Amino acid sequence: MNTPMVWSIMLYAIPLLFLMGAGANSRKVNWGVAKWVTQMALAISTIFALLVVLGKVSLTDVHSVAWLNPSTSSLVMLVLISFIALVNVRFSEKYMSGNAEEEERYVRWLMLSLGAVTLVVISNHLLVFMVAWIAISIGLHQLLVFYPQRQRAVLAAYKKFIFARLAEISLFSAILLLHKDTGSWLISDVYTAMSQATELNGLQEAAAILLALTALIKCAQLPLHGWLIQVVESPTPVSALLHAGIINLGGFLMILFAPLMIQSAIAQWLLLIVGGLTTVVAALIMMTKISVKVRLAWSTMSQMGLMLVECGLGLYELALLHLVAHSCYKAYAFLNSGSEVESDLKRRLALPKMPRAPQWISSFLIASGFVLGMIWVFDISAPYSPWLLLGIAMMILVAERDSRLQRGGLFGVLSMALILVAAYSLQKYGAGLVVQSLPDAVGLWGDIWMSALFITFMALYWILKYWPEHPKVMHFRVALYAGFYLDEWVTRVSLKFFPKRLPVRFNPKQLQIAAREMIQ
């Protein structure tokens, strides 16, 4: 048997391993099998990725076997998902202990969801890709309604179910259009055809717009975002899996079809407008929240918006780097959310001092000098709005570093900035491994739009920080806290067209009567 065939079988073994793990937990919980499955998946994906990097295995050879699509981005995603799966299963074993029946149900749907995600990542057939995409939604829905007695969780899962069907209709329509245009069901053939196209025809343009809509819905962008905030009532490892390994599949979809997306001005502007507004609005709303899981959910919305903006600007290599970094951070943040009480006490003991004008001026000079220096040294070309955002973030970190527990943190801030820039530069120079260089359809105006949004965010950030007691600012803060009531409107419309009976809560009066009887 030749080497490409062997590695093709090994890659297909990963989703089959997760399916086997689900079968092993169909009647009785078996955490040992679940952990073994995730360990094997991580080992296979990591070894294969290392062999590709070392030049021992050719992606082109494996690409020609069966329905596999082991591109650079697919391999990165496969290793990432396998790693998150291993961490999640180990955490879940202790988190879910106590009820064997619930554990069995949880592990079964977790394994099925992970198997579907890995199949989406490695599939080269559009129909297989579509079936696996639907399977992810079905498995995730079962995990989101894990506690069926919780009204908010059930309502959120129901809205997610509706929006997922809309995304699937959009994705399937795009697949049919691409098949009609290229005459092939293989993603690699679509990729090649779009890379060679100089101008999109009507079918290709419509497919790009539908794919952009699919990504926006999948990434919970405004105004279809409320379910992501409310599903925090599901088990913590489910939230970690959702925010670290599933919600970002919209970004992976854009990277997968990058040669098509980057030539469609309408699709790119759709990503820039919706994703850009979500990035800024969600980040501002997060400032008004207290619950750590709710803050993380709004943060995910903002980060997903920024990732789609990067795709809209044609920076697919940066979007892949962002996807990996965000997944690792969110998995850690959710699984570590139980230690938030201790962290909150530390923050209360060391309230940061509000920076004064000299501190802001010095931080501005440091951040702008650093960013401009990097642009000059590496001869970086447009778009420049991501560098503007990096400068704003660095300026805020430098200006607000001064607190009793964080004194002298400037070195840490600069070190982190250097690491981020080095990682971006490395990814930029390897951009040809992710997507071929193609002209950007939005050009200068897209860069100007995002720069204006980032500057607006900085201005509103200052206003909320320095004038919190101004009447207009207080009204604005209330509107932010309510999310501008967008989710309430979407919920009413959703329930009007798709009514849903929610679980009945306990009657408080009955509880009070029972309490009085106990006292007597």
N, C-alpha and C positions, 0 to 999 in steps of 0.2 A: 504493500500500500504506500503511495507516495506521500511526501510530507505535507503538502497543502490539504490533502484529504484528511490526514490525521488531525491536523489543527482545526479543520472545519468541524470534525466530530467533537473535538474537545470544547470548542466554543458553543456548539449546540447542546453540549452536556450541561452547561450552566443553567439555562432555564429548565431543563429536564430534572436537574438536581433539586431545584426549588419545588417543582411539581411533585417529586418523590417525597420531599419534606412535608408537603401538604397532605399527601396520601398517608404518610406515617402518623399523622395527627388527626386522622378522620374519625377515629373511635376513642383513642386515648392519647393524652398529651405526652409528647416525647421530646423534651428539650434537648436531649443528647443528639438526636438526629438533626434537629433544627440547627444546632451549633456546628455539627459536622458539615452540613450542607453549605453553610455560609463560609466556613473555613476553606472548603474545597473550591467554592466559587472564587474566592479571593486569590487562592493559590494559582488556579488556572489562568485567571485574567492577568494577574501580575507577571507570571512567568512568560505568558505570550507577549505582553507589552514589552518586557525587557528584551526578549529575543528579537522583536521588531526594531527596538532602539539600537541593539547591537548589530543589526543587519543579518541575523541568522535566519529570519523568516521574512519573506516578501509579502506585503499586503496585496500586491497585484495578483500573485499566485493564489492566495486564499480567496481573493475577491471573485475569482472565476469559478469557484466551486460552490455548488448548491445555491442557496438564496442568502448568502452571507454578505454583509457590508461592513467589514472590519476596517473602517477608516480611522484616521488618527483621533478624531473627536469621539468616535464610537468606542475606541479602546480606552480613552480617558474616562468616559462615562461608565464603562463596564467595570473598571477598577474602582471608581468612586462608589458606584452602587453596591458592589460586593463588600467594600470596606464599611460603608454605612450599615449594610445589612448585618454584618458580623457584630458591630458595636450595638446595634439596636436589639438584636436577639439576646445578647448577653445581659443587657440592661433589663429587658422585658422579663427574663426568667425570674428575677427577684421582684420586680414591680408587680407582676401578675400573680405571684404565688398566693395560694389560699383557697382557690376555687378551681378544681380540676376541670369542670365542665366549661367554665369561661376560658381557662387557659387553652383547652383543646380548640375551641372555636377561634380564639385569637390567633394562635399559631397557624392554624389551617389557612385563614384568610391572609395572614401576613406573608406566608410562603407563596401563595398564589399571586399576590400583588407583586412581590419581588420577582417572581418568575416572568410575569407579564412585562415588567419594566425592562428586564434584561433582554427579552425577546424583541421589544421595540428598538432597543439600542443596536442589536446586531443584525436585524432583519434587512434584507435587500429586496424583498417583495412587497409591493404596495398593499396587497390584500392581507398578507400576514401581518404587516405593520398595523393595518387598520383593526384587525381582530385583536391583536395584543393591546392596542390603545384602548379599545372598549373593555377588555378584561381588566385593565388597570382601574378604570372607573368603577366596575362592579365590585372588585375586591376592596377598593378604598371605601366604597359606600358601606359595605358590611362592617368595616372597622370604625367608621364614623358613627354608626348607630349601635356601637357596642353596648352603650348604656341606654336602652330604649325608653327608660322612664324619665330621661332628662329632656324637657321640652325644647330648650334652646339647641341642644345637640341634634335632636331629630329634625327640627325646622331647618337648621343649617345644612344637614345632610340632604334634606329634601330639595332645598334650593340648589345645592351642588349637583344633585341628580338631574335637575332640569337643565342647568347650564351645561353640564357635561354632554347631554344629548344634543344641545345646540352646537357645541364644539365638534361633536362627532359627525353631525350632518354637514357642517362646513368642511371638515377634513375629508369626508367621503366624496363630497361634490368636487373638491379640488383634485382628489385622486382620479376620479372619472375623467375630468378635463385633461389632466396630464396624460392619462392613458390614451385618450382620443387623439391628443396632439402628437405623441411620440410613438404610439402603437406598441408600447412595451409596458409591462407591469414592474420592471426592475428599477429600483431607485438609482442605481448606477447609470443606467441608460438615460434617465431623466436628467441626472447631474451632468452627464457628458453633453447632452443636447442643449441644455441651458448654458453651459460654459462656452459653447461654440456659437450661440445665437448673438447677433449684433443688435437686434431689436425684437421686442416681444410682440407676438400676435395677440388677437383677442382672447383666445383660449388660455394662453399663458398668463396674460395680465389678470384675467378673472381668477385663475388658480392661485396666483400670488396674493391677491386680495383676500381670498377665502382662507389661505394658510395664515395670513396675518391675523384675521379674525379668530381663527382657532387658537393661535398662540395667546392673544389677548384674553380670551375667555379662560383658557387653561391656567394662565398665570394670575387669575383673579384680579384683573385690572378694573378700575372704576368704569361704570357704577356696579358691575357684577362682582363685588368684592365681599359682601357681607358674610357669606358662608364661611370664608376663611377666618374671619374674626371670631365667629361663634363656635366653630368646631374645636376651640381650645378646651371645651368640656369633655372631649374624648380623652382616652388614656394618653398620658404624656408621651410614651414611645410612638403612638400613632401620630401625634403632632410632629414629633421629630422626623418620622419617615415622610410625612406629607411635605413639610417645609424644606427638608434636605434632599429628597430623592424623587418627588413626584411633581410638585408645583412648578419646578424648573424645566419640565419637559417641553413647555412652550418655547423656551429658549433653544433647546436642543433641536426642535423642529425647524426653527429659523436657520440654525447653523447647517442642518442637514440639506436644506434647499437654498443655501446661500446664493448660488449662481442665478437662481430665478428671482429671489427676493431683491437682490441688490440692483436689478435692472428695472424694477417696477417702482416708479415714483409714487404712485398712489399708495401702494402697500407700505413703502418706507415712511411716508408722511403719516399714515395711520398709526404706525408704531411710535413715531416721534411725538405726535400730538397726544394720543391716549397714554402711552407709556411715560412721556415727559410730565404730563399733568399728574398722573398717579404718583410718580416719584416725589414730586414736591409736596403735594397735598398729603399723602400718607406719612411723609417724614414730619410734617408740621403737626398732624393729628397725633402721632406717636408721642410728641412732647407733652400732650395733655393727659396721657393715660398713666395709671398707677400700677395695675396688674402686670406682672412680668410677662406672662404668657400672651396677654393682649398686646403689650408693647412689641413683643417679638413678632406677633402676627402682622401688625401694621408695618413693622420693619421689613418683613418678607415682601409685603405688597410693594413697598418703595424700592426694594432691591430688585424685584422682578421687573418693575417698570424701568429701572435703570439698565438692566440687562437687555430688555427689548429696545431701549433707546440706542444702546451700543450696536445692536443689530441694524437698527434703522440708519445709523451713521455709517454702516459698512464695516464696523470694527468687530468682526466675528471672532477673531482671535482673542480680543479683550473680553468678549461675551463668554467665551469658553473658560477663560481664566476666572472671571467673575462667578460663573456657575459653580466651579469647583470650590473656590474659596467660600462662597456663601453656603454651600451645602455642608461643608465641614464645620463652619462656625455655627450654623443653626442646629445641627445635630448635637453639638456640644452644649449650646445655650439651652435648648429644651430639656435635654437629659440632666443638665446641671441646675435646672430652675428651682429645685428643692432647697438649694443653698442661698436663695435670694434673701431670706430673712436676715442671715448673718451679713450679707453684702449691704443690705439696706441700713443696718445698724452702723456699719462702718462709714457709709456715706453720710449719715446723720451726724456722726462724730467729727467728720471732716468736710463740712460744707465748703464747696469751692468759693473763693472770693470772686466777686464780679470784676472782671478786668476793666481797668480804666483806659483812657485814651492813649497814653504812652505805650501800654502793653499791646493794644490793638495795632498801633502804628508799627511797633517793632516786629510783631508777629506777621503783619502784612509784608514788611520788607523781607523778612526771612523766607516766608512762603513764596512770594513772587520771585525773589532772587533764585531760590532753589529750582522752581518750576521752569523759569526762563532759562536758567543755566542748563537744565537737562534737555530742554528743547533745542538749545544751541549746540550742545555737545553731541547729541545723537542725531542732529539735523532732522528733527521730526516735522512732518508736514501736516496739513489739515486732515481731519477736523481737530480744532483746538479746545472745544468745549469740555472734553473729558479732563484735560489738563487744568482748565479753569476750575472744575469741580475739585480736583485734587488740591489745587492751591487754596480754595475756600476751606476744605476740610482740614488741611494742615494749619491754616491760619487760626481756625477755631481751637484746634488741639493745643497749639503753642500758647495762645492767649489765655486759655482756661486751665492750663496745667497746674496753676498755683493753688495748692491746698495743703493742709497739714500732713496728710498721708501721702501726697503725691509731689511734695516739694522736690525740685531737681529733676523733674520728669522730662526736661527738654531733650536730653540725650536719647531717651526711649522713643520720644515722638519722632525725632530725626531718623533714628534707626529704622523705625517702622516705615517711614516715608521712603527711605532708601531701599528697603526690601520690596515695597510695592512697585517702585519705579524699576528696580532690577528685574522683577518678575514680569512686569509689562514689557520691558525692552526685550527680554528673552523670548516672550511669546510673540512680540511683534516681528522679530527677526525670523521666527519659525512660522510666520503666518501662511506661507505657501503650503505648509503641511495641513492646514485646516481648510483653507479655501483659496482658490486661484485669485490673482489680482484682477479685479474687474472695475470698471468705472462706477462711481457712486451716482445714483440718480438724483439725490436731493442736493448735493454739493454745498455751496456756501450758505444758502438760506436755512438749511437744516442745522448747520453749525450755529448760525445766529439765533435761531429759535431756542435751541437748548442753552446757549449762553445767557439769553434773556431770562429763561426759567431759573437757572442756577443763581443769577444775581437777585432775582425776585425772592428766591428762598432765603438767601443771606439777609436781605432787607427785613423780611418778615421774622426771621429768627432773632435779629437784633430787637425789633419792636416787641416781640413777646418776652424777651429777656429783660429789657430795660424799662419798659412802660407797662408792666402787667396790671397796674391799678387804674389805668386810663379807661374811662367808660367805654369808648369804642373798641379798645383792645379787649376788654372783658367780654363784650358782646361777641367779638370775633373768636375769642377763646371758647366760649360756650358753643358756638357753631362748629368749631373744630372738634370739640369733645363729642358732639353728636354726629360727626362725620358728614356735616351739611345735610343730614337726614336723607342721604341718597339711598341707603340700604332700606330704610322704612318704605320709601316709595317703590323700590324694586320688589320688596317682600309683598306689599299689597297687590301689585300687579301680578306677581307670580301666583299668589294664593287665589286671586280672582279667576284666573284662567285654569289653574291646576289646583283645585281645593285639596286640602290635606287635613285629616283628623289627627290631632296631636295627642300624646298621652295625657291623661287627666292627673292633675296634681292632687295632693291631699288637701282636704278641706280644713283651713285653719281653725274654724269654729269647732269642728269635731275634735281637733287636737286640744283646744282649750278646755272643752268639756271633759275630755279624758283626763287632763291634768288636774282639774278640780276634784274629780272623783278619786283620784289617787291621793290628793291632799286630805280629803275627808276620811 
